[in-house]
């Protein structure tokens, strides 16, 4: 299993192959379309992330000491961003998640190429994933 930083480095490498931001957006859209749809039972108000312009549902489960994330969004680019976050965080322990620094967001230029509302949404998603990790850590020690 790759570490969080190895996963981030893979993403940076994948995106560095595209100089043009339209191509990078297309890559995000492709990544989003490859995400398996979230089961309807998880599309609840509880799982909706506050602060996102589009609707994003995030489901977190604690399995064998690791946090597993699944998500869905009604916006294609956002779905791609969520896919990247899930790729990096899902399957790691709460401590690994809480101790990580998400540098790939800056490194691939995502932050500066998102509208302010999307950028806020991205921060809200990251915050929510870290809150889940914190909650699982508190509950399961």
C-alpha positions in Angstrom: 0.0 0.0 0.0 1.4 3.4 -1.0 1.9 6.1 1.6 -0.2 9.3 1.4 2.9 11.2 0.1 3.6 8.5 -2.6 0.0 8.9 -3.7 0.4 12.7 -3.9 3.6 12.3 -5.9 1.8 10.1 -8.3 -0.9 12.7 -8.8 1.6 15.4 -9.3 3.4 13.3 -11.9 0.2 12.5 -13.7 -0.8 16.2 -13.9 2.7 17.4 -14.9 2.1 15.6 -18.2 -0.4 18.4 -19.1 0.7 22.0 -19.6 -2.7 23.2 -20.6 -5.3 23.7 -17.9 -8.1 22.6 -20.3 -6.3 19.2 -20.4 -6.0 19.1 -16.7 -9.7 19.9 -16.3 -10.4 17.0 -18.7 -8.2 14.7 -16.6 -10.3 15.7 -13.5 -13.5 15.1 -15.4 -12.2 11.6 -16.5 -11.2 10.8 -12.9 -14.6 11.8 -11.7 -16.4 9.7 -14.2 -14.4 6.6 -13.2 -15.6 7.0 -9.5 -18.2 4.4 -8.6 -21.5 6.0 -7.9 -22.3 6.4 -4.2 -25.1 4.2 -2.9 -28.4 6.2 -2.6 -28.6 5.3 1.1 -25.5 7.5 1.7 -26.9 10.6 -0.1 -28.3 12.1 3.1 -28.2 15.6 4.4 -25.8 14.4 7.1 -23.3 13.4 4.4 -23.7 16.7 2.5 -20.6 18.9 2.8 -21.3 22.4 3.9 -19.6 25.2 2.0 -19.7 23.5 -1.4 -21.3 25.3 -4.3 -22.3 21.9 -5.9 -23.7 19.1 -3.9 -21.0 16.7 -2.5 -21.8 13.7 -0.3 -19.0 12.1 1.7 -19.4 8.7 3.4 -16.7 7.6 5.8 -16.3 4.1 7.3 -13.8 2.8 9.8 -12.7 -0.7 8.8 -9.8 -2.6 10.4 -8.2 0.6 11.7 -8.4 2.4 8.4 -10.7 5.1 7.2 -12.5 4.3 3.9 -14.0 7.2 2.0 -16.6 7.2 -0.7 -18.2 10.3 -2.3 -20.3 11.6 -5.0 -20.9 15.1 -6.5 -23.4 16.4 -9.1 -20.6 18.5 -10.7 -18.1 16.7 -12.9 -14.9 18.7 -12.0 -15.8 18.5 -8.3 -16.3 14.7 -8.7 -12.7 14.6 -10.1 -11.3 16.6 -7.2 -13.1 14.3 -4.7 -11.7 11.3 -6.6 -8.2 12.7 -6.0 -8.8 13.3 -2.3 -10.2 9.8 -1.9 -7.3 8.4 -3.7 -4.9 10.1 -1.3 -6.7 9.6 2.0 -8.9 6.4 1.8 -7.4 3.3 3.3 -5.2 5.1 5.7 -5.3 5.3 9.5 -6.7 8.4 11.3 -3.1 9.2 12.4 -1.7 9.0 8.9 -4.5 11.3 7.6 -4.2 13.8 10.5 -0.4 13.9 10.2 -0.3 14.5 6.5 0.3 17.7 4.6 -1.7 17.9 1.4 0.8 19.5 -0.9 -0.5 18.1 -4.2 -3.3 20.7 -4.3 -0.8 23.5 -4.6 1.7 21.5 -6.7 -0.7 20.8 -9.5 -1.9 24.4 -9.5 -5.4 23.3 -8.5 -5.9 26.1 -5.9 -5.2 28.9 -8.3 -7.3 27.5 -11.1 -10.5 27.0 -9.1 -13.1 29.7 -8.7 -13.2 31.1 -5.1 -16.4 29.1 -4.4 -14.9 25.8 -5.7 -11.7 26.6 -3.7 -13.8 27.0 -0.5 -15.5 23.7 -1.4 -12.2 21.9 -1.7 -11.1 23.2 1.7 -14.5 22.1 3.1 -14.0 18.6 1.7 -10.5 18.3 3.2 -11.7 19.6 6.5 -14.6 17.1 6.6 -12.2 14.2 5.8 -9.9 15.3 8.6 -12.8 15.6 11.0 -13.9 12.1 10.2 -10.4 10.9 10.9 -10.4 12.8 14.2 -13.7 11.3 15.2 -12.6 7.8 14.4 -9.4 8.3 16.3 -11.3 9.6 19.4 -13.8 6.7 19.2 -11.3 3.9 18.5 -8.2 5.3 20.1 
